[in-house]
């Protein structure tokens, strides 16, 4: 079973950018659909983006579409979230998530989670 560790979080200003990384263990990484979720202070966890096992299909939450990009590199068992034009409302703990399904992307059904990495956006 894949294990996930996020990194790359920190403090960024609205004019900057940030790239989050998720390092995964396991020999069947390409069999997992990967996703990013986030939890803002005082708010519920929300879906951010997902990518299929082979990287050919992606989906985004409306709030980040056009600003964030999810990608993966199966050669090194990694998933990334490129955050461009971040806004203060993007401030949250960001979590990498996985589910065993290489073909379909979705916003639900993820059962493997990383520990999270804090992203703080200042104006």
FENDA-V854801 format. One record per residue. RES is the residue in one letter. SS is DSSP state (alpha for helix, beta for strand, coil for the rest). Layout:
RES:SS, RES:SS
This chain:
X:coil, X:coil, X:coil, X:beta, X:beta, X:beta, X:beta, X:coil, X:coil, X:beta, X:beta, X:beta, X:beta, X:coil, X:coil, X:coil, X:beta, X:beta, X:beta, X:beta, X:beta, X:beta, X:beta, X:beta, X:coil, X:coil, X:coil, X:coil, X:alpha, X:alpha, X:alpha, X:beta, X:beta, X:beta, X:beta, X:beta, X:beta, X:beta, X:beta, X:coil, X:coil, X:coil, X:coil, X:coil, X:beta, X:beta, X:beta, X:beta, X:beta, X:beta, X:beta, X:coil, X:coil, X:coil, X:coil, X:coil, X:coil, X:beta, X:beta, X:beta, X:coil, X:coil, X:coil, X:coil, X:beta, X:coil, X:coil, X:beta, X:beta, X:beta, X:beta, X:beta, X:beta, X:coil, X:coil, X:coil, X:coil, X:beta, X:beta, X:beta, X:beta, X:beta, X:beta, X:beta, X:coil, X:coil, X:coil, X:alpha, X:alpha, X:alpha, X:coil, X:beta, X:beta, X:beta, X:beta, X:beta, X:beta, X:beta, X:beta, X:beta, X:coil, X:coil, X:coil, X:coil, X:coil, X:coil, X:coil, X:coil, X:coil, X:coil, X:coil, X:beta, X:beta, X:coil, X:coil, X:coil, X:beta, X:beta, X:beta, X:beta, X:beta, X:beta, X:coil
